[in-house]
Amino acid sequence: MISALDRAQTGLGNIVGAARVVSDEKNRASLSVRGKTPQLVVYPSSAEQTAEVLCYSSQERLALIPCCNATKLSIGNPPRDYDVALCVKEMNRVWHYEPEDLTVSAEPGMKFGDSQHFVGQHGLWLPLNPPGSAAASLGGIVATNATGSYRCFYGTPRDMVLGVKVATTEGKVIKAGGRVVKNVAGYDLTKLMIGSFGTLGVIVEMSFKLFPRPTERATFVLTAGTLEKAREIRRALQLSPIRPLRAALLDASYMEFLKESEHLKECGGGCEIWIEVGGSERVVGRFSSELKQIALRANETFREQERNSTMAGVWSRIDDSYSGVRANTDDWLLRVAISVSAVEEYMIQALRDFRRSEHSWKLWAEPLGGIVHLWLHPYPQPAGVESVVRNLRQLAEELDGSLVVEIAPPAGKAHVDTWGTVGDDLEVMRKLKDTFDPNHILSPERFVGGL
């Protein structure tokens, strides 16, 4: 008698080729999700093959999770089931590139670092700096709407993606937009798919709007003895003519981490606000003068960091803490989305909670983007950290924000929901799920509200 696994392996092999359906432990373990390991890993090489795999999996009720380099698999609730990992690594081609029009179309398996190198030859870039950094795949970035501190100036993937092609569980490849924005069948499918975490379909191609890379970039640091002082400086920044490329508010614990990991010599003892500006040398000079005046009015110090490769590494460390958290299997990484005006207040109250607990932490924020990051180290004992996370989530919601658990140990994920309180639009989301994935085989129960 042929087992269900053998039948699935044969059926999927008929679509992509037997060599592209693997069941060895090493490949399966590398794509495990919250303690669950797929039975099979499938490597399609085209959009059409991807659509056929989805159709077959839906017909056979095989739970499937799209993936590539596994930089985002930690985000989400544990899956209900996990039969097939659909890995798009081999779909890594550029289909269209027009540097004069500032557009590029590529497949989901292309690494972010490779795409930056490709368009960088013409002085262009995709300013996203996502978690996972250069190893992150374009498909994973778009599916999770991932970005970093550049969001305050450039926005998120939702602002940069002009169109997508999506493989569906009906076995079709549908197109939304393209290199111009078009909507289909009443939905803005492009916006719908961005940030859907692979629960509605698999993005098999995407078209991006590109940007000219600034000719010069410089990093300036303003000290802020307290978070109240940081709030004063942030307000002054908002009222000034300066539009930084990015800004980071780092508390003392994170500054100590940066000092050790990046061998920084100049670090203060309290909070610091790091600001990167870009443009011509003349524009950078004007920004420097304005920032110096802001520091003087706040009675704080001001310095410019050296313009060298070290700064790129420091900003990469600030934007991508995933690697550091993954190296400590008991650690938690939380992300709070909140109004810009409430960032410092949230940090103040969070620090009070931390100091009442036995756990250590690192805390930093994107003060002009309304994002707070919290890295918890549940030592000496992991007990009680779930209660701390729930309190932090309640605090965020009281300030009209939300908290997402990005990384947590398996035991913690089992007791704390990744997404938190569900909004009023859950029923609409359920109907969309039923429309695009009627058998609920795509990333089952990983998304908001158990979708």
Buried (B, 14 or more C-beta within 10 A) or exposed (E): EEEEEEEBBEBBBEBBEEEBBBBEEEBBEBBBBBEBBBBBBBBBBBBBBBBBBBBBBBEBEBBBBBBBBBBBBBBBBBBBBBBBBBBBBBBBEBEEBEEEEBBBBBBBBBBBEBBBEBBEEBEBBBBBBBBBBBBBBBBBBBBBBBBBBBBBBBBBBEEBBBBBBBBBBBBBBBBBBBBEBEEEEEBBBBBBBBBBBBBBBBBBBBBBBBBEBBEBBBBBBBBBBEBEBBBBBBBBBEEBEBEBBBBBBBBBBBBBBBBEEBEBEEBBEBBBBBBBBBBEEEBBBBBBEBBBEBBEEBEBBBBEBEEEEBBEEBBBBBBBBBBBBEEBEBBBBBBBBBEBEBBBBBBBBBBEBBEEBEBBBBBBBBBBBBBBBBBBBBEEEBEEBBEBBBBBBEBBBEBEBBBBBBBBBEEBBEEBBBBBEBEEEEEEBEEBBEEBBEBBBBBBBBBBBBB
